[in-house]
Amino acid sequence: MENRIKRTYICKDVNAHSIDSNLPEGYVPVAGDVAVFEVLRIGKHKNVQGSTRRNITIMPGDMIMAAFGTRYATEQFEGYLPDQVNQELHILGAGGTVGVLASMHYKFKDIGPTTLRFAGFAKDHYGKVINTKEIKQKLRVKFSGAAAAATKVILSLGSSMDSGKTTSAAYFVHGLKKAGFTVAFIKLTGTVYTKDADLASDLGADIVSDFGDFGFPSTYMCEEEELLDLYESALSGVLIKRPDYVIMEIADGLYERETKMLLTCARFRQTVEAVIFSAGDSLAAINGVQTLNAWGFFPSALCGLFTASPLLMREVKENTAVPVYDIEQLSTGATAANLVNQKHWRRAIN
């Protein structure tokens, strides 16, 4: 079996192991537990991201190594950990997150998820189920706020999934680099897949990191303290480059569980330098600003998908004083430098 296993990205650090198909009595998988699965039917996911970051085509009958996890993605899947593994399982994310589908966007109604059958847990030489989060436990540090105090954290937030926050963040990274700054990019929450961090790296980030580096198949359903510790850990890791700015993307929309949890947490809010906010249309932009204001954040820039439309940009500009930028503007050194040097930028947080 071992020679046929296609290892997904989340399992890149799983080394010495054995595959045990015997189910431990009463064992319920937790987030990060590693197992091998047989592909039964191809649905939405025709590929998985491999341990080398290369996308790997999968076919029925293939064996893949992945990790149990959850997912919250309004444009794709909602999924959770199974209460037992002898049931139909689903690929929730291409980076190797497996669970049980709870709902999906209508556009996948006729495609459905890629379905799997549990084949066995990956176990260490003590016979314990390997867990990706435990593998990376030594990298995690308790939240203190000290790492954020050593740099300037700029949040890239959005009104929803696919509102343009990753693109805005990456192009802003590019602009800051042109302006002569040292810049890091972190994706703090989401479902493991390196595409967003890879884009920021391609556009010039001096160092990139995401939650997957700490063994998280996803961050959905994490508790507040775990998220704060992850925040501190990710920031601590990029400080090796002594970044002037850290652009940090938080996945999904403002009302997503973990996003709202962080943004309404005073300890987190006090560590943030500034916010750029992406939206899909003018109404989302204006109401997003109002929601953020109510939580103590005052965005320094509006960007995202709505900036593809001159009419939507005009609507936003007529209804808010927050500056509006498209990705071409964000990517210029002059705009980036002007943004971070304006008086309204510094600590635009209550």
Order of alpha helices (4+ residues) and beta strands (2+ residues): beta-beta-beta-beta-beta-beta-beta-beta-beta-beta-beta-alpha-alpha-beta-alpha-beta-alpha-beta-alpha-beta-alpha-alpha-beta-alpha-beta-alpha-alpha-alpha
